[in-house]
Amino acid sequence: MPADLLEGLNPEQLAAVTWDQGSALVLAGAGSGKTRVLTTRIAWLIQTGRLSPMGVLAVTFTNKAAREMLTRLSAMLPINTRGMWVGTFHGLANRLLRAHHRDAGLPQLFQILDAQDQLSAIKRLLKTLNVDTERYEPRKLAAFINQNKEAGLRADRVEAFDPYTRRLAEYYAEYDAQCNREGVVDFAELLLRAFELLSRNAMLREHYQARFRHILVDEFQDTSRLQYEWLKLLRAPSNAIFAVGDDDQSIYAFRGANVANMSLFRQDMGVEEVVKLTQNYRSYGTILDAANAVISHNAHRLGKDLWTEAGRGEPIRHYEAASDTDEARFVVEELQALRGEGLQYNDCAVLYRSNAQSRVIEHALFSAGLPYRVYGGLRYFERAEIKHALAYLRLIANPEDDNAFLRVVNFPARGVGARSVEALDAAARAGGTSLWAAACASGGKKGVAAFVQLIEGLRAETQGMGLAERVDRVVARSGLIEHYRNEREGEDRIENLQELTNAALAFATEAESEELVDFLAHASLEAGEHEAQAGQDAVQLMSVHAAKGLEFRAVFITGLEEALFPHENALTELDGLEEERRLMYVAITRARQRLYLTHAASRLLHGQPRYGLPSRFLREIPAELVQSIGGWRAAGLTGAAPAAPSRASASWPFRIGERVSHPRYGEGVVAGYQGQGVEAEVRVNFPGEGEKWFILDYARLTPC
């Protein structure tokens, strides 16, 4: 074995790479070099004769990670990596099924359905069965099928406690039968079919157990229940699984990740000692201390503290903004200052918990002329749900807009099929009119008539309204929000749609125009201009989820308010708050040199200011690590609050935006007043409880 294979490894890494006591659980902290450990471990196993290249089974969570691992191995050893089994769970399951398609009950050239193909197949099935798709919505059925497959459950094993769920299970069975007839598999089917194949075929299972004596798994904290069971099937009693993960970075429960697999692994594999990688090669000490302090508040973790030899670094900078627009202004000014200090825009990332937050930040960057790129997603006005909403607004402003008509005539679905649209197009061409005119003249098809009635009703109903109110009403009545509620991950889309009202309000204020056509022109300009080109130096915008695995010299974590980060949904979910704290841990550990934490005293919601408390995560960071760099309280401002009264006033004892405490609901923030004298009421926003109204004389509120 070449001496340089292990050269440069720290003691923790060396212990992991050369582990020779059966299965191992490696707790790899952020920035601790886990990719190097995994690839060096494979090279060491091959070089020492413990494993042949064809005996490697390494599971990654992305194809990119698999390619990177193979590239590194090729540089370490003079071996052909082509036949090695290195890939994602679904990629490896596909490879297994291709090799044994007859045993799996599949044709040799079976096709894989992507999400859109699967939805089309379900729609076709429901149409064949003459099912009411308003009651049994195709997207909801797709989510039901996928969730059960990911849990390892076929239709006959689904627990159905009510008639509706029993009917969904019946359609699940019919869908499986249709896929089997047509020789196709959906994405979730790949792993389930591969698991079933190995479960029932002992000869095949033993063959692969003999071949893969060492199984290596990356990002083990993100494995699902079925993925873990699949790994256990492939392991013979004398074989070893080398699992690398970080329970503090488990942030994908909504995708089926089960962080409890790490504790189960220790029990099932008899792992007594956990190997910990705690030396961080990314961040300065102050940043790591903040991350350690926050995550220490989680009760259910295996436990570790990150450290570094890089030194303390700068203090963490904290800014308390008056409003979300003030927060965005601060971010832009700091980015300009960082650029002046020699950092590239590429070195800087702005993180947010909810994708809807990007709209205000994007607008501030656009207005300042700073190039930016939304990583792992689309810019606000380019998102599909926003384009749908804008299409409704465009039709109200100009019914002759054929592109807008085509986009939403059957979205959400209202029974206007391709043939109906073709007939309208033919009639419009023959008459030299718009599609809208053809639709109005058609006088027949039920779905077309309903669409015409909806648009005409919205145009009449919103006439004379202010711009923000008009946008809010159209979004609410379009059916888009109800449509996305049925999507498995539709919450982000709904928040984006709700943010459109705020965009309209901000435009009306800045441009001094309430005209819908002006707002639509503004939206087109922001969508079509200032996009950073590939390779261009640009600020990186992204959700915290999208930031995992990345690192930047300077990081801004924005929107650190209760009910936003941590998200309000997490406050009522099992393990929800702990996962939100893990998200914060991930966000903090993206920063290498400089970290900014920001929050706003008020933030627009449906065009109205919403007052929130600073996030509990801010309080969990030791004060000595943080430097306050101003904000509305330091400047003696009252924020963006309308009619913010003085605390000294006898009529209004609390200032809007002020933190108060209630004996039942805990800490909250004053959001508004109404009435006078004995009828005066105060409105308080309590995180996790929502807004409450109190008669002022009996409110039992005290300032914090």
Secondary structure, 3 states (H helix, E strand, C coil): CCHHHCCCCCHHHHHHHCCCCCCEEEEECCCCCHHHHHHHHHHHHHHCCCCCHHHEEEEECCHHHHHHHHHHHHHHCCCCCCCCEEEEHHHHHHHHHHHCCCCCCCCCCCEEECHHHHHHHHHHHHHHCCCCCCCCCHHHHHHHHHHHHHCCCCHHHCCCCCHHHHHHHHHHHHHHHHHHHHCEEEHHHHHHHHHHHHHHCHHHHHHHHHHCCEEEECCHHHCCHHHHHHHHHHCCCCCEEEEEECHHHCCCHHHCCCCCHHHHHHHHHCCCCCEEECECCCCCHHHHHHHHHHHCCCCCCCCCCCECCCCCCCCEEEEEEEEHHHHHHHHHHHHHHHHHCCCCHHHEEEEECCHHHHHHHHHHHHHHCCCEEECCCCCHHHCHHHHHHHHHHHHHHCCCCHHHHHHHCCCCCCCCCHHHHHHHHHHHHHHCCCHHHHHHHHCCCHHHHHHHHHHHHHHHHHCCCCHHHHHHHHHHHCCHHHHHHCCCCCHHHHHHHHHHHHHHHHHHHHHCCCCHHHHHHHHHHHHHCCECCCCCCCEEEEEHHHHCCCCEEEEEECCCECEECCEHHHHHCCCHHHHHHHHHHHHHCCEEEEEEEEEEEEEEECCEEEECCECHHHHCCCHHHEEEEEECCCCCCCCCCCCCCCCCCCCCCCCCCCEEEECCCEEEEEEEEECCHHHCEEEEEECCCEEEEEEHHHCCCEEC
